[in-house]
């Protein structure tokens, strides 16, 4: 991810961690090995255990084709 997308990810994670929200949507820019950006739509889903403690984050990425 680029720097702006990484900061946005951690802000969304903090919001989901504090609340009982389980998913959020947004746009990110991923970096390919050849340094070209890849704009994607993303859905983060926070999975919690029976004690409501976050266990994992599942991210679904879909490229935005212009």
JOLIN-V561558 format. One line per field, one symbol per residue. ss: DSSP state (H for helix, E for strand, L for the rest). burial: I if it has 24 or more other C-alpha atoms within 12 Angstrom, else O. Layout:
ss=???
burial=???
This chain:
ss=LLHHHHHHHHHHHHHHHHLLLLEEEEEEEEELLLLLEEEEEEEEEEEELLLLLEEEEEEEEEELLL
burial=IOOOOOOOIOOIIOOIIOOOOIIIIIIIIIOOOOOOOOOIOIOIIIOOOOOOOOOOOOOOOOOOOO
